[in-house]
C-alpha cells in the first residue's frame, strides 16, 4: 500500500471509531432510550424529557468531550514534534499549572463561579508566556530542553501558589475550584461549545498549516536552520499555538490529563513521521478517547460521576502499555 | 504531577460536601452516649462517653466552652448557656448573639492551636473521621473534648440530653426536646392525608450534590409530607449526574435561593419535569441547614412549601 492509501485507511478507521464512540455516548445514560427514541429526540420529536436529555445533556457532553480530546491530542502531537521530546505535552509546559492558579485565584478572590474558566484561561496564557520568557532569558535562542525545564519550573511555582491560595480561601469556594480542576464536561452548554469550537478550529487549523515546519524542526535545530527555516520563530509559533489550544480546553473542561501525552504516541506508529498526518490522526483518536472516557465517568459509579481526567488515565495506560509491547 | 494533589482534593471535596449541610460522616453504629457511673453520681460531676468512644469526666460545670458545630452552638444558646461559649466556627451565625462569640474558623478539622488559644475547659467537635486526630491532640493537651455525630433527628435529641447534663440544666433540655418533638409531630399530622410528593434536594451546583437518606433533611422531607427520591441511599450527601435526577423524575426540587436561580437558568436542567413545570421550592438555607433547635420550624417551612395551606 502506498503511504497515501495507508493514511486514508487510518483516517477512515479513526473517524469510524469517533462516530461509534459518539453514538455510544448519545445512546447510553441513566434514562433508558431506544435508538429510535434517540433519533427522534435529536430531531426534536417525541417526549419532551427525552428531547431535553438528548439536546441539553448528552449531545453537548459528547460534542464538548470530543472537541476537548481532539484539541489536547493535537496540541500534544505538535509539541512533541517541536520539542523533539516524547515527554513534551501541554500540561508539562506550564498550561495546567497556570490554569489551576488562574482558577483558584479567581475563586479565592471571590469571583462568581462562571468566571472560573476565564481565570483559568488567563492563568494558562500567563504561564505559557512566562515559560517562553524564562526560556529566552538566557539570551540564546530557546533550546527545547530549556523550554521544557522552564515549563516544569513554572509548574512547581504554580503548585506553591495554589497551595497557599487553597490554605487561605474559604472552604466552599475551594471545593468548587478543586472539583473543577479534576476535569469534567458535566456542565457543557451549546454556548460554551460554540466559542470553544471557533477557537479550537482556528488553532487546530494553524497547527495543521504549520505542520510541515514542525516536520523540519523535528529533524533538529541545525538541520532545520540548514533547510532555511527560522528555527527560533517556527518553534515559538508552534509552542504558543499548541499551548493556547490546550489552555482553552482547561477553560472548557478543567484538567483532563494523559490525552496530550499519550494519544500522539498511539497514532504516531501508524501515521508516519509527517506531522500533518500525525496531528490530524491524534485529533480523531483524542476525541474518541475522551468521549468514551466521559461515558465511563458518568455511568461507572452511578448515580455519581468519576473525574474525567482519572478515567482517561485509567483507560489510556493499559492501551499505551500494550502499544509499547508491540513496539519491541 | 498533580495526581496526589487531586486525590487529596477529591477527599476534601467529599468532606466539604458533607460539612455543607452539617450532615456528614459515614453511618457508624452509634454507641450509647451517656454512661452513668458511680463517679457521675457525685455532685456536679458528669461522666460522658462520646462518639469516638472516649470517656469524659467533668469534675465541674464547664465555664469556657468552644462549640465547633453550628447545631451545638445554637443548642447552647437554647439551653441558656450561650454566655459560656468562648469559640465557635465561622458558620455559626444563629442566634444573632452567637456572632459575638469568637470565630475560630473551620471545624472539620479545626485549627487546634486557635482552639487552645482561648483556653477552653470543654471543646465540642463534630464526630467526623477527619476530626479524630485533632480530638486526640486536644485530649493530649488536657482539654476535655466531646465529639458528637449529629446527622439525624434522633441524634439531635440525644445531643440535647448530653448538653443538658454538660450545662447542668436537664430540665431545660427536656423542654427543648419536647418542644421540637411536638412541632415535628404537629407537622406530621397536618400533612398525613396529603398526596406524598417526591422531592430532589439539591445541596450544591458543581458538582450537583443531592441530599440522601443519611441526612436529617431527608427525614424532614418525610415529616413535611414528601419523599426524597434519593432517600434509598444511606449516605447523607453525594454528587449525582443531572440525568440520574431526571431518571428519578421528582415532583419538586428543594434548593437555596441562588442554587434555584442557577437551576432555572441552566439548559441541562430543562430535562427535569419539576423544573419545566416551575416547581423549584426555595428553602431558607440558614433555617433548614442544620439539625438544631429549629428543626421543628424547618419542618413547618418545608410543609408550607410542599402543601400550601396545610399549616397555619
Interface residues (C-beta under 8 A of the other chain):
Chain A: X29 X30 X31 X48 X49 X52 X53 X56 X57 X58 X60 X91 X92 X96 X100 X113 X155 X159 X170 X171 X172 X174 X175 X176 X178 X179 X180 X181 X182 X184 X186 X187 X189 X190 X255 X257 X298 X302 X303 X304 X305 X307 X309 X310
Chain B: X1 X2 X3 X5 X6 X9 X10 X12 X13 X16 X17 X19 X20 X90 X106 X205 X206 X207 X208 X210 X230 X233 X238 X239 X240 X241 X242 X243 X244 X245 X246 X247 X249 X266 X267 X268 X270 X271 X272 X273 X276
